[in-house]
Amino acid sequence: MTTRVSTFSLRLPVSLKAAIEKLAEADGTSMNQFLVMAAAEKLTAIQTAESYFAARRGRGDLDTALAFLSRPGGEPPRPEDWLPD
């Protein structure tokens, strides 16, 4: 199977480009391959987080959460934890 690719110009600050080149060389890959993998990892992280929170949102119970937050007991806030008026 052949993957279709597209080409585009990318503007990077000189310092960022230098850092990417250095990391890619240490990784034994080209700068292009390094950036492709970085973009794929970022997309995967975002998609995973979105599906995780969507599933959690569906299981939430507002009344139970509010009861938990207003339960008695625990330690009172320390003076440095109070917000200024």
Stockholm file with secondary structure:
# STOCKHOLM 1.0

chainA/1-85         MTTRVSTFSLRLPVSLKAAIEKLAEADGTSMNQFLVMAAAEKLTAIQTAESYFAARRGRGDLDTALAFLSRPGGEPPRPEDWLPD
#=GR chainA/1-85 SS CCCCCCCCCCCCCHHHHHHHHHHHHHHTSCHHHHHHHHHHHHHHHHHHHHHHHHHHHHHCCHHHHHHHHTCSCSCCCCGGGSCCC
#=GC SS_cons        CCCCCCCCCCCCCHHHHHHHHHHHHHHTSCHHHHHHHHHHHHHHHHHHHHHHHHHHHHHCCHHHHHHHHTCSCSCCCCGGGSCCC
//
